[in-house]
């Protein structure tokens, strides 16, 4: 690793960590509200399952893209 790139890499990792901490409540807070969401939007069990799985799938896809492009 180039010496000049090391501070930039550290800043990038700190930024990613800070963003992940900030986004965690938004991703995990859907669980307690599932019944309300299901009733108001008249969703099936499959649709509710998909709703809770989308953030996890998205994080996996974007992480895979980040790793392969580095």
Secondary structure, 3 states (H helix, E strand, C coil): CCHHHHHHHHHHHHHHHHHHHHHHHHHHCCHHHHHHHHHHHCCCHHHHHHHHHHHHHHHHHHHHHHHHHC
